[in-house]
Amino acid sequence: MRWLLLWMALAGFPLAAFGAGEGLVPVWKPGSEPLQVESKSLEAFGEGGRVVFEGDVMARQGDLTLQADRVEVHVKPDTREIRSVEARGSVRIQRGDLVASGEAASYDARSGVMVLTGDPKVWRGKDVLAGEKITLYLGENRIVVEGARAVLSPGEPKGEKSP
């Protein structure tokens, strides 16, 4: 079933278990906390507003952490507001007890949509969503999983450790 949320709603699964009420993965917000990035190398492309980080990239903004082999950030040159983020290679995104992973992630700040591919997974505690492609509609607190697989554990997921 491609629309896992529909199935979960019909089965009575509380959507808040995956942070539906809180936002699954936060939107990078301009003017909020600074984006701090560590990597083996950085290449900036001047007026184009593109910065490429490579090698053991770790980016943090507030309580959000993004790890990957390569991260490309596109910003508005005049305001440095983030327009999009492309992460490749062993991607892991974490905020609190929510974790998302895959081989690639694309984030569009204008639409608030993040797409995970390459054996993507999203988990909180013992609950896991996996599939061929996971699309996170951050502004709508909605997840679409194509080729869906799920492990849903009874009880409250808070306090459980993610793998």
Secondary structure, 3 states (H helix, E strand, C coil): CCCHHHHHHHHCCCHHHHCCCCCCCCCCCCCCCCCEEECCEEEEEHHHCEEEEEEEEEEEECCEEEEEEEEEEEECCCCCCEEEEEEEEEEEEEECCEEEEEEEEEEECCCCEEEEECCCEEEECCEEEECCEEEEECCCCEEEEECCEEECCCCCCCCCCCC
